[in-house]
Amino acid sequence: MSAEDDAVDAELVGDLVPVRRGELVAGESENPDPDAWLPPEAEEDVQAGIPESTERAYGGDMRRFAEWCAAVGRRPMPAAPETVTAYLSHLKRTPRDKTGLPYSPRSMGRIIASIRAAHRAAGFQPPDTMGARKVVRGYQAELSVANDPRATPDKASPADRVVLADALSKLDRDTLAGRRDAALMLLGHALMSRGSELVPLDWPGSFTELVDGGLRVRVYRKKRKKWQEVEVPLDPDPELCAVRAVRALVAELEAALVGEGRTAFPLFQRIDRYGYLAPEMTRRGEPIGDPSGRMTEEAASDVVDRSVRRTGRSGKWTSHALRRGGVKSARDAGADIVDIGRHGGWDDRSKALIGYIDEDDSRGARNPLVKIGKAAQKREGGATEPGPGPS
């Protein structure tokens, strides 16, 4: 699926461009489709379906595109195909202030999708982007030949059991923050969940006790837009047991919240440097953050990054590292790829899951040639030795 196919139809334009919904530009028909409008409640419903992170990314992309168009004297909307092509060529050659490098091909694909989505949201036919996509493909080929890491998607590093064991050994699990961080990492790994699926969990609403001592967790798989109930058994290693870590955190939270009469609460809540639970946060005098104290997905990523970096490991450690790490741990244990996919909420035909399998997964004992050789040895070892021929 291309970035364009994955674009979200949403009002992301705001007042960034001179042309708004319902206005006409030179060459446009004066008889627009009378049904091409949405009532306010329908626009709200569309807006509710857009992840905040997507809206921020697309909005920023369109803002920068409009600024570039103003600088070079081009029209941002409706944009000519040549304008989009020229802009992508500009991005390929222009270092970003933040990184000192141009955008990656992946980010450039998202930018194309942003421009097309903004056009649809404003009621315009999206520009043809064949030329722009050719620029991106050529750029990716150049980076690949140069062995530049930007040629491939920047994936989170897998936080598997080995990584988690090391990170947890450096965590003070006698503190509320330490218990929260341990539960967050172990449960995220056990559920193979995204951070956006982990932070919405509530106690006890998202959990059911199992007779064998484990927990059944009700998770909303955001990409597939469906609920899933995932069973998490007790782990033989108490230090790496997600169930025990969750119960330890819940006991601490219940003790802290009993005075408030709260029996239901977000499982993962923000904690300040002094150990205070769900402190109020303000910006310029205005309250910010979830009033219930629930952590954000970004805060969950900070927990993972901070915890793993204490071990001295390099890598990209976000909450998504727990999802990748769960897959790696299961593969290392010999679990079937289909069973892994169903546990982690992937479709049986998911290409994304295959993308989680590292290249080194086909090395060593999993190298198919090693398996072929072992199979041949087994056959030869079981064959009957021929007897002596006639004298």
C-alpha positions in Angstrom: 0.0 0.0 0.0 1.4 3.4 -1.0 1.4 6.4 1.3 -1.3 7.9 -0.9 -3.6 5.0 -0.4 -3.1 5.4 3.3 -4.0 9.1 3.3 -6.7 10.3 5.7 -9.5 12.5 4.3 -9.6 15.3 6.9 -9.7 19.0 7.2 -6.0 19.7 7.7 -5.7 22.9 5.8 -7.1 25.6 8.2 -6.1 29.0 7.1 -2.7 27.9 5.7 -3.7 28.4 2.1 -5.5 31.2 0.3 -8.3 29.0 -1.1 -10.9 27.5 1.2 -13.8 25.1 0.8 -16.5 26.6 -1.4 -14.3 29.3 -3.0 -13.5 29.3 -6.6 -10.2 29.8 -8.4 -9.5 30.7 -12.0 -10.6 28.0 -14.4 -12.9 26.2 -11.9 -16.5 25.6 -12.7 -19.0 28.1 -11.3 -21.4 25.2 -10.8 -19.9 23.0 -8.1 -21.6 19.8 -7.0 -24.4 20.9 -4.7 -24.0 17.8 -2.6 -20.3 18.4 -2.0 -20.6 19.6 1.6 -20.9 18.1 5.1 -23.0 19.2 8.0 -21.1 20.1 11.2 -21.8 16.8 13.0 -20.5 14.8 10.0 -17.3 16.9 10.0 -16.9 16.2 13.7 -17.3 12.5 13.0 -14.6 12.6 10.4 -12.3 14.5 12.7 -12.9 11.9 15.5 -11.5 9.2 13.2 -8.2 10.9 12.7 -5.4 10.0 15.1 -3.9 13.1 16.7 -0.4 12.1 15.6 -1.6 11.8 12.0 -3.3 15.1 12.1 -0.2 16.8 13.5 2.0 15.3 10.9 -0.3 16.0 8.0 -1.0 19.6 9.2 2.7 20.3 9.6 3.5 18.9 6.1 0.8 21.1 4.5 2.0 24.1 6.4 5.5 23.7 5.2 4.3 23.1 1.6 2.3 26.3 1.7 5.3 28.3 3.0 7.5 26.9 0.2 4.9 27.8 -2.4 4.6 31.3 -1.1 8.4 31.7 -1.2 8.7 30.5 -4.9 5.5 32.1 -6.1 3.4 28.9 -6.7 -0.2 28.1 -5.8 -0.5 25.6 -2.9 -4.1 24.7 -3.6 -5.2 23.5 -6.0 -1.6 22.6 -6.7 -0.4 21.8 -10.1 1.3 18.3 -10.5 4.5 20.2 -11.4 4.4 22.1 -8.2 4.3 18.9 -6.1 7.1 17.4 -8.2 9.3 20.5 -7.8 8.6 20.6 -4.0 9.7 16.9 -3.6 12.8 17.6 -5.6 13.5 20.6 -3.3 13.1 18.4 -0.2 15.5 15.8 -1.6 18.2 18.4 -1.8 17.5 20.5 1.3 18.8 19.5 4.8 16.4 19.9 7.7 17.3 22.1 10.6 16.5 19.4 13.1 18.7 16.6 11.6 21.0 18.3 9.1 19.8 15.8 6.5 17.0 15.9 3.9 13.8 14.0 4.6 13.8 10.3 4.3 12.0 8.7 1.3 9.4 7.4 3.8 8.7 10.9 5.1 8.5 12.2 1.6 5.8 9.6 0.8 3.8 10.8 3.8 4.2 14.4 2.6 2.7 13.5 -0.8 -0.2 11.8 1.0 -0.6 15.0 3.2 -0.9 17.2 0.1 -3.5 14.9 -1.5 -5.5 14.5 1.7 -5.6 18.3 2.2 -6.9 18.8 -1.4 -9.7 16.2 -0.8 -10.6 17.8 2.5 -10.9 21.2 0.8 -13.1 19.9 -2.0 -10.4 19.8 -4.7 -9.3 17.1 -7.0 -5.9 15.9 -5.7 -3.0 16.7 -8.0 -1.4 13.9 -10.0 1.7 12.9 -8.1 3.3 10.4 -10.6 6.3 12.8 -11.1 6.7 13.4 -7.3 6.7 9.6 -6.6 9.3 9.1 -9.3 11.5 11.6 -7.5 11.0 9.6 -4.3 11.8 6.3 -5.9 14.9 7.6 -7.5 16.0 9.2 -4.3 15.5 5.9 -2.4 17.5 4.0 -5.1 20.4 6.5 -4.6 20.4 6.0 -0.9 20.2 2.2 -1.2 23.3 2.1 -3.5 25.1 4.4 -1.0 24.1 2.0 1.8 22.4 5.0 3.6 20.1 3.8 6.4 17.5 6.4 5.4 16.7 4.1 2.4 14.9 1.8 4.8 12.2 2.6 7.3 13.5 3.6 10.8 12.1 0.8 12.9 12.0 0.6 16.6 14.6 -1.8 18.1 13.1 -5.0 19.5 12.9 -5.0 23.3 12.8 -8.8 23.8 13.2 -10.7 27.0 16.9 -10.3 27.1 16.6 -6.5 26.8 13.8 -6.3 29.3 15.6 -8.4 31.8 18.6 -6.1 31.7 16.4 -3.0 31.8 14.3 -4.2 34.7 17.4 -5.1 36.7 18.3 -1.4 36.9 14.8 -0.4 37.9 13.8 0.4 41.5 10.6 -1.7 41.6 9.9 -0.7 45.2 8.7 2.7 44.1 5.4 3.5 42.4 7.1 4.8 39.3 9.3 1.7 39.1 6.3 -0.6 39.4 4.5 1.3 36.7 7.4 1.2 34.4 7.9 -2.5 34.9 4.3 -3.3 34.4 4.1 -1.1 31.3 7.1 -2.8 29.6 6.2 -6.3 30.6 2.6 -6.0 29.6 3.4 -4.3 26.3 5.8 -7.1 25.5 3.3 -9.8 26.5 0.4 -8.2 24.5 2.7 -7.4 21.6 0.8 -4.1 21.7 1.4 -0.6 20.3 1.7 2.2 22.8 -1.6 3.6 21.6 -3.2 0.2 22.6 -1.4 0.0 25.9 -2.1 3.4 27.6 -5.9 3.2 27.3 -6.1 0.1 29.5 -8.2 0.6 32.7 -8.3 -1.4 35.9 -10.4 -3.4 36.4 -12.4 -2.8 33.2 -9.8 -4.1 30.7 -8.9 -7.2 32.8 -10.5 -10.5 33.7 -9.0 -12.9 36.2 -8.3 -16.4 34.9 -8.6 -19.5 37.1 -4.9 -20.4 36.5 -3.8 -17.1 38.0 -3.3 -15.3 34.6 -5.2 -12.3 33.2 -7.3 -11.9 30.1 -6.8 -8.4 28.7 -9.3 -6.7 26.4 -7.3 -4.7 23.9 -8.5 -2.5 21.1 -6.3 -3.2 18.0 -6.3 0.3 16.4 -5.0 -0.7 13.0 -7.6 -3.4 12.5 -10.3 -1.4 14.4 -11.4 -4.4 16.4 -11.4 -5.6 20.0 -9.3 -8.6 21.0 -9.1 -10.5 24.2 -5.6 -11.7 24.9 -4.7 -14.2 27.6 -1.5 -13.5 29.5 -0.5 -16.5 31.7 1.9 -16.3 34.7 5.5 -16.4 33.6 7.9 -19.0 35.1 10.3 -16.1 35.8 8.7 -13.9 38.5 11.0 -10.9 37.5 9.7 -11.1 33.9 6.0 -11.9 34.7 3.6 -9.3 33.3 0.8 -10.6 35.5 2.7 -10.2 38.7 4.0 -6.7 37.6 0.4 -5.6 36.9 -0.9 -6.8 40.2 2.0 -5.1 42.1 1.2 -1.8 40.3 -2.6 -2.2 41.0 -2.0 -2.8 44.7 0.0 0.4 44.9 -2.5 2.4 43.0 -5.4 1.1 45.1 -3.6 2.1 48.2 -2.9 5.6 46.8 -6.5 6.1 45.6 -8.5 4.6 48.4 -8.9 8.0 50.0 -10.5 9.3 46.9 -12.9 6.5 46.8 -11.8 5.4 43.3 -12.2 1.7 42.5 -11.6 2.1 38.7 -8.8 4.0 37.2 -6.3 4.2 34.2 -3.7 1.5 34.8 -0.8 3.6 33.5 -0.8 7.1 35.0 1.7 9.9 35.0 4.0 10.3 38.0 6.2 13.3 38.6 9.8 13.3 39.7 8.8 13.5 43.4 6.6 10.4 43.1 3.3 12.2 43.1 0.5 10.4 41.2 -1.3 12.1 38.4 -0.1 15.7 39.2 -1.9 18.5 37.6 -0.2 20.0 34.6 -0.6 23.4 33.1 0.8 25.4 30.1 0.5 29.2 30.2 -2.0 28.8 33.1 -4.2 26.4 31.2 -4.7 22.8 32.3 -3.2 20.2 30.0 -3.1 16.4 29.9 -5.7 13.8 30.6 -7.6 14.9 33.8 -7.8 11.3 34.9 -4.0 11.2 35.0 -3.6 8.7 32.1 -0.2 8.7 30.4 0.2 9.6 26.8 1.7 7.3 24.2 4.7 9.6 24.0 5.2 9.3 27.8 5.1 5.5 27.4 7.8 5.7 24.8 9.8 7.9 27.2 9.6 5.1 29.8 10.9 2.5 27.4 13.7 4.7 26.1 14.8 5.8 29.6 14.7 2.3 31.0 16.6 0.6 28.2 19.2 3.3 27.8 20.3 2.8 31.4 21.7 -0.5 30.1 24.0 1.3 27.7 22.3 -0.2 24.7 22.0 1.9 21.5 18.9 1.8 19.3 15.5 3.3 18.8 13.6 2.5 22.0 9.9 3.5 21.8 6.8 1.9 23.1 6.7 0.1 19.7 9.9 -1.7 20.7 7.8 -3.8 23.0 5.6 -5.0 20.1 8.6 -5.9 18.1 10.3 -7.4 21.1 7.3 -9.6 21.8 7.5 -11.0 18.3 11.3 -11.6 18.6 10.9 -13.4 21.9 8.2 -15.6 20.5 10.3 -16.4 17.4 13.3 -17.2 19.6 11.1 -19.6 21.6 10.0 -21.4 18.3 6.5 -20.1 18.2 4.7 -20.4 14.9 4.4 -17.2 12.9 0.6 -17.6 12.5 0.2 -18.1 16.3 2.3 -15.0 16.9 0.2 -13.0 14.5 -3.1 -14.0 16.0 -1.8 -13.2 19.5 -0.6 -9.8 18.5 -3.7 -8.8 16.5 -2.3 -9.1 13.0 -4.3 -10.4 10.1 -3.3 -13.9 8.9 -2.1 -12.3 5.6 -0.3 -9.4 7.2 2.8 -8.2 5.4 3.5 -5.9 8.4 4.2 -8.9 10.6 6.7 -10.3 8.1 8.4 -6.9 8.3 8.9 -7.5 12.1 11.0 -10.5 11.4 14.6 -9.3 11.4 17.1 -10.3 8.7 19.1 -12.3 11.3 16.0 -14.4 11.9 17.1 -16.4 8.8 20.7 -16.8 9.9 22.2 -19.5 12.1 19.9 -22.3 13.0 17.0 -20.7 11.1 18.9 -20.5 7.8 16.9 -22.6 5.4 20.1 -24.1 4.0 21.0 -25.3 7.5 17.6 -26.9 7.8 18.0 -28.6 4.4 21.4 -29.9 5.4 20.1 -31.3 8.7 17.1 -32.9 6.9 19.5 -34.6 4.5 21.7 -35.8 7.3 18.7 -37.3 9.1 17.6 -39.1 5.9 21.1 -40.5 5.3 21.6 -41.5 8.9 18.3 -43.5 8.8 19.1 -45.3 5.6 20.0 -49.0 5.7 23.6 -49.7 4.7 23.8 -51.9 1.6 25.1 -55.4 2.3 28.1 -57.0 0.6 27.6 -57.8 -3.1 27.9 -61.3 -4.5 31.3 -62.9 -4.3 
